[in-house]
Amino acid sequence: AVVLGGSVVFGEAAYGIAEKNGFNPADEHKKKHGKSSSSKTNNDESLITKARDVFTRVPTLWALFCEILACQGLSTVLNVLTVTKVSEVISDDTERAGWMGNFFATINVLSCVFQFGILPATSKYTEPSMLWKGMPMLMLVMTCFVSVPKLSGGTNGDP
């Protein structure tokens, strides 16, 4: 209840600051919903056009968008491959659930160490753009490692 109350207080403060500086989100909301349904199609088309124009004008945004799509796709493939291989090796559901819980806990700890330990230390010596380029490459390498049976050590479902 305290967190919800704090959220309401901060939300109202944010709206107050926005209105004081000449921007009222409620007015924008009223303008959008005051239009007819035929203008909605034009608004959707103009949104696509605006997005295309922004991506054309700022190529970095397009690169970040593609990187996000690639990372999400690779994460999904890697997750599916991992779950499939583990289900082939560990047939007992209870044992597999325990193993997967420990596995994802380890992933979270390693991610924390990577984000708050290794990356800040590395960023002192390396340009951030090199790190941003390296992270998707690391995911691609790990996905290839799990995908190819000879590289991951197993053949025909053997660990």
C-alpha positions as CSV (number, residue, x, y, z in Angstrom):
1,A,0.0,0.0,0.0
2,V,2.9,2.3,0.8
3,V,4.6,1.7,-2.6
4,L,1.2,2.2,-4.4
5,G,0.7,5.5,-2.5
6,G,4.2,6.6,-3.3
7,S,3.6,5.8,-6.9
8,V,0.4,7.9,-7.0
9,V,2.2,10.8,-5.3
10,F,5.1,10.7,-7.7
11,G,2.8,10.3,-10.7
12,E,0.8,13.4,-9.7
13,A,4.0,15.3,-9.2
14,A,5.2,14.3,-12.7
15,Y,1.9,15.4,-14.2
16,G,2.1,18.7,-12.3
17,I,5.7,19.3,-13.6
18,A,4.6,18.5,-17.1
19,E,1.6,20.8,-17.0
20,K,3.7,23.6,-15.5
21,N,6.1,23.4,-18.4
22,G,3.5,23.5,-21.1
23,F,2.8,19.8,-21.7
24,N,-0.4,18.2,-20.5
25,P,-0.6,14.5,-21.5
26,A,-4.4,14.6,-20.8
27,D,-4.8,17.1,-23.7
28,E,-2.9,14.8,-26.0
29,H,-5.1,11.9,-24.9
30,K,-8.3,13.9,-25.6
31,K,-7.0,15.0,-29.0
32,K,-6.3,11.4,-30.1
33,H,-9.7,10.0,-28.9
34,G,-11.7,13.0,-30.2
35,K,-11.0,12.0,-33.8
36,S,-13.3,9.9,-36.0
37,S,-12.6,6.2,-36.7
38,S,-11.6,6.9,-40.3
39,S,-8.7,9.1,-39.1
40,K,-7.5,6.2,-37.0
41,T,-6.3,4.4,-40.2
42,N,-4.5,7.5,-41.3
43,N,-3.0,7.8,-37.8
44,D,-1.7,4.2,-37.9
45,E,-0.2,4.8,-41.3
46,S,1.4,8.1,-40.2
47,L,2.8,6.3,-37.2
48,I,4.5,3.7,-39.5
49,T,5.7,6.6,-41.7
50,K,7.0,8.5,-38.7
51,A,8.8,5.4,-37.4
52,R,10.4,4.8,-40.9
53,D,11.4,8.5,-41.0
54,V,13.0,8.4,-37.6
55,F,14.9,5.2,-38.4
56,T,16.1,6.8,-41.7
57,R,17.1,10.0,-40.0
58,V,18.8,8.3,-37.0
59,P,20.5,5.1,-38.2
60,T,21.7,4.3,-34.6
61,L,18.1,3.7,-33.6
62,W,17.6,1.3,-36.5
63,A,20.8,-0.5,-35.4
64,L,19.6,-0.7,-31.8
65,F,16.1,-1.9,-33.0
66,C,17.8,-4.7,-35.0
67,E,20.1,-5.6,-32.1
68,I,17.1,-6.0,-29.8
69,L,15.3,-8.2,-32.3
70,A,18.4,-10.3,-32.8
71,C,19.1,-10.6,-29.1
72,Q,15.5,-11.6,-28.3
73,G,15.4,-14.1,-31.2
74,L,18.7,-15.7,-30.1
75,S,17.7,-15.8,-26.5
76,T,14.5,-17.6,-27.5
77,V,16.3,-20.1,-29.7
78,L,19.0,-20.7,-27.0
79,N,16.3,-21.2,-24.3
80,V,14.3,-23.7,-26.5
81,L,17.5,-25.6,-27.3
82,T,18.5,-25.8,-23.7
83,V,15.1,-27.0,-22.5
84,T,14.9,-29.5,-25.3
85,K,18.4,-31.0,-24.5
86,V,17.7,-31.1,-20.8
87,S,14.4,-32.9,-21.4
88,E,16.1,-35.5,-23.5
89,V,18.8,-36.1,-20.8
90,I,16.7,-35.8,-17.6
91,S,13.4,-37.6,-18.1
92,D,12.1,-37.2,-14.5
93,D,10.1,-34.0,-14.3
94,T,10.9,-33.2,-10.7
95,E,14.6,-33.7,-11.2
96,R,14.5,-31.7,-14.4
97,A,12.6,-28.8,-12.7
98,G,15.2,-28.7,-9.9
99,W,18.1,-28.7,-12.3
100,M,16.5,-26.0,-14.5
101,G,15.8,-23.9,-11.4
102,N,19.5,-24.1,-10.3
103,F,20.6,-23.5,-13.9
104,F,18.5,-20.3,-14.2
105,A,19.6,-19.1,-10.7
106,T,23.2,-19.6,-11.9
107,I,22.5,-17.6,-15.1
108,N,21.0,-14.8,-13.0
109,V,24.1,-14.7,-10.7
110,L,26.4,-14.7,-13.7
111,S,24.4,-12.0,-15.4
112,C,24.6,-9.8,-12.3
113,V,28.4,-10.3,-12.0
114,F,28.7,-9.6,-15.7
115,Q,26.6,-6.4,-15.7
116,F,27.8,-4.9,-12.4
117,G,31.4,-6.3,-12.3
118,I,32.9,-7.2,-15.6
119,L,31.2,-4.7,-17.9
120,P,32.0,-1.6,-15.8
121,A,35.6,-2.7,-15.3
122,T,35.9,-3.5,-19.1
123,S,34.4,-0.2,-20.1
124,K,37.3,1.7,-18.6
125,Y,39.6,0.2,-21.2
126,T,37.2,-0.5,-24.1
127,E,34.9,1.8,-26.0
128,P,31.2,1.1,-25.2
129,S,30.3,0.6,-28.8
130,M,32.7,-2.4,-28.9
131,L,30.9,-3.9,-25.9
132,W,27.5,-3.3,-27.5
133,K,28.7,-5.1,-30.7
134,G,30.3,-7.9,-28.7
135,M,27.3,-8.9,-26.6
136,P,25.1,-10.1,-29.6
137,M,28.1,-11.9,-31.0
138,L,28.6,-13.7,-27.7
139,M,24.9,-14.8,-27.9
140,L,25.3,-15.9,-31.5
141,V,28.4,-18.0,-30.6
142,M,26.7,-19.6,-27.6
143,T,23.6,-20.4,-29.7
144,C,25.8,-22.0,-32.4
145,F,27.7,-23.9,-29.6
146,V,24.4,-25.4,-28.3
147,S,23.0,-26.0,-31.8
148,V,25.8,-28.1,-33.2
149,P,26.0,-31.5,-31.4
150,K,29.8,-32.0,-32.1
151,L,30.6,-28.6,-30.5
152,S,28.5,-29.1,-27.4
153,G,29.9,-32.6,-26.7
154,G,26.8,-34.7,-27.3
155,T,25.5,-36.8,-30.2
156,N,22.1,-38.2,-30.6
157,G,20.9,-36.6,-27.3
158,D,23.8,-37.9,-25.2
159,P,25.2,-35.3,-22.8
